[in-house]
Amino acid sequence: MFFNVFGVVAFLIVFYPACDAVSWFVDSVMGGGNDLFKLSAFHTAFNIINTLLLIGFVRQIEAFVCRVLPMKAQDEDYRLRYISGGLLSTAELSIMEAQKEIHHFAERCQRMFGFVPELMQTDDEVAFNKTFSRIEKYENITDSMEMEIASYLNKVSEGRLSVASKAQIQKMLRQITELESIGDSVYNLGRTLNRHRMHCQDAFTPDQIQHMQTMLHLVEGSLDEMMKRIDLPIAKVNITKSINIEHEINNYRKQLRNQNLHDVNAGLYSYQLGVFYVDFISECERLADYVMNVVTK
């Protein structure tokens, strides 16, 4: 709408010169034509010139539209973006579209993970329940996405495929399985925080919160690396940084578990609080394992 409105306003400023220019072009360059032909030429010129004027401002237009119509929680309805129309003319094109859908799947998992810090930072019960409900909704969406993408890939695999294409499909099937597990793991993080809120009288200590936030930051880095490499062939994937993050997460989890035993024995906090704390840390480590599998499988 904004694209067309801007074009109309711009053309109204030079309406008569534009009409004269189109008439001259049709009469002199194209050998003449009736008024309907000139009207069609004017419409074509409008679209071409408007596109040339605005093509350099796509990001600004996108940002403006998102400000005018921000996404609400109820707008986060599930739908496939790339493969909802069925198989394409060739298996290779269908595989390319499925890979785009998997990238979208991974983006949704990353967005879902972003809700966990929000749960930790809010003390308002209404806000907490709203965010946790969004995590539950996203978890259901990841289940549906896995099933539909897998079904699509199975249909593609029924056609004639090269050895490389068959290997690509197998890789993609493994990826969506791990992505669905990421969604489950994020949901488990939310459930852990929810159970702590409902069944534990003690709040997490400042040190525990700091450690949990550090672990979330490490997992976030792992997800960022996954997004950079999810579309690349295995042979071209440099996973050195992902491996380093994975080792750091494993070592940090081991350190925090040992520290938790010491703190509980020292009476710094209750055993029950320590259980929720360790559950959260351990789930973060499992989530990072799933992320690593997406990159390496």
N, C-alpha and C positions, 0 to 999 in steps of 0.2 A: 504494500500500500504506500509506504513512504517513498519507495523507488518511483512509483508512478506519479505520486503527488509532486515530488521534486521535478520530474520531467515535464509535467504539465505547466507548472509555474515558470520553469525556465523557458519553455517554448512560447508561453503567452507573452513574454517580454519581447520576443523576436518573431511573433506569429506571422505578420505580413511579409517581412523579408524571407522567412523560412518558406512560406507558401510560394513566393516568387522564385526562390532558388530551386524548389522542387519542380515547379512548372518549367523553368528554363532547362533543367537537367533532362526532364522527360522529352521536351520538344527538341532540344539541340543535340543531346548526346544519345538518347535512346530512339530517336526518330519519330517522336510524337506519340500521342495517346489520348484517350478520352478522359473525362473528369474522374471516372471510377478508377482508372489506372493511376491517375495522379494522386488520388486519395490513398490508394494502396502504397504507392511510393512514399508518400508523406508519412504514413504509419511505420513503414520500414525504417525511414530515416530517423524518426522519433526514437525508435527502440535502439538503433545503433548508436546514435549520438548520446542518448541518455546513458547507455551502458558504458561508453567510453569516458563520459564525465564522472561516473560514480565507481568505476571498477577499482580505482585507487583508494576508495573509502569504505571498503567492505567491512573491515574490523570496526570502524567507527559506527557504521550503520547497525552492525550486530549489537554493539554495546548499547546504543541508543534504544533499540527495540527491546533488549533485555531489561533496561531500566523502566521502559514504559509498561512492559508486560512481564514482571518478574515471575519466575516459576514458583508455584506454591506446592505444598506437600501433596495436595490432592491431584495436582497435575502430573505427578510422577508415575503415571500409568505405564504399565508394561506393554511394549510393542517391539518387535524386531524392526530394524531399520533397513536392512540390505537384502534379506533373503525371504521376505514375506510374500514376494511375488512368484515364488517357485523357481525351478531350474532354468538356467539360461541356455543359450544355443549350444555351447560347448562345456565340457566338464571343467576345463581349465578356468573359464570365466566364472563358473559357479563356485569353484574353490576360492578364487579371488574375493568374491562377494562374501563367502563364508568367513574368510580371514578378517574382513572388515567387521563382520558381526562379532567375531571373537574379540577383536580389539575393543569394540563397544562394550562387550561383556566385561572385559577387564577394567574398563573405565568405570563401569557401574560398581564393580567390587571395590575399587579404590575410593569412589564417592561414599560407598556404604561404610568403609573403614573410618572415614572422616567424621562419622557421627559418634564414634566411641569417645574421643576427647570431649565432645559436647556433653555427653552423659557424665563424665568425671567432673566437669566444671560447673554444673548447675546444682543448685540447692533447692530449686523450686520443683515441687512434686509434679505440677501440671506440665511444666516444660520437660521434665525428665520422662514422664509417661509418653508425651508426644514424640520425643526423639526415639525412645525405645520402640514405639509403634512403627516408626519409619524403618528402623532396622528390621523388625519382623516382616514388614512389607517387602523390603529389599531381599530378604532371605527367600521368601516365596518366589520372587521374581527370578533369582538366580537358579532356583530349581527348574522353573519353566524354561528359562533360556537354555540350560544344559540339555533338556529333553528335546526341544525344538531344533537346536543346532545339530545335535546328534542325529536326529531323524533326517534332517536335510543332507548331512554328510553321507549317511547310509544310502540315500537315494542316488547321490552323485557317484558313489562307489559302485553302483550297479551298472554304470556305463563303461565304455572302453576307456581305460586309463593307462598312462605310461607308468613305469615302475616308480619314477620320481613322484608322480601325482598320488599314487597309492601310499607311498611313504609319508607324503604331506598330509593326507587325510588321517592316517594313523596318529601322526603327531598332533593334529588339531583335536582329535577325539580325546587324547590324553590331556591336552591343555584345558578343554572345557570341564573335564572331570575335576581337575585341580582347582579351577576357578570356582566351581560350585562348592568345593571344600573350603575355599577361602571365605565364601559367603557364610557357610555354616560356622566357621571359626569366629568370624566377626559377630555373628549372632550369639555365640557362646560367651564372648566377651561382654556383650550387652546383658545377657542373662546373669552372668556373675555379678556385675554391678547392681543389677536389679535385686538379686537374692540378698546381696549385702545390705541394700537399702531396706529390704523388708524384714530380714531376720536377724540382723546384727545391730546391737545398740551402740557399738563403738564405731567411730569414724576412723578412716585411714589416717595414720600419722603423717605429719609433713614429710618425713623421710620416705615413707612408703609411696606417697603421692609423687614425690620427685622421681623415685625409681620407676614407677609405673609410666610416668610421662617420658622418661628416657627410653624405656623399652618401646613405647609407642612410636617415638621418633625414629628408632632404629628400624622398626617394621615399616614405617612410612618410607624410609630410604630404600628398603628392599623392594617395596611396591613401585617406587619411581624407577628403579633399575629394570624391573620387570616390564614396565610400560615402554621403555626405550628399546627393548629387545624382543618383544612378543611376536612381532611380525617378521623377524629375520630368520633365515634358514639356520639350522643348528650349526652348520659348518662355519657360518659367519658370526656367530654369537660369541662375544668376549665376556665371559662370566666371572672374570677375576674379581671385579668389585662386588658382585653379588655374593661370591663365595666368602670374601672378607667380611661382609656384613653378616652373613649367616654364622660364621665362626664367632664374631663379636656378640651376636645375640645368644648363641649357645653358652658361651663363657659367662655372659652377664646373668643368664638364667641360673646357671650353677652357683655363681657367686651369691645371688639374691636368695636362693633356696637355703644355702648354708647359713647366711646371715639371719634368715628368718628363724631357723632352729635356735640359734644363739639368742636372738631377741625374745622369743617366746619363753625359753628357759630362764632368761634374766628377768622375766616379768614386765617387759616393756609394753606389751600388749597381750590380749587374750589369744588363746589357741584358735578360737573360732575366727577371729579377725585374720589370724595368720593363714588359715585355710583359704579364705576368700582371696587374700593377697597372692598366695602361691598359685592358686587356680588361675588368676588373671595373668600372672607372669608366664606360667606354663602354656596357657592358650596362645599368648603372643608368640612364643617359640614355635608352637605347632603351625600357627598361621604363616610364619616365615618359612617353614619347611614346604608348605603348599606353594608359596610364592616361588621358591627355588625350583620346585618341580615344574612349574609352568615354563621357566626359562630353559631348563636342561632336558626336558622330555621331548 
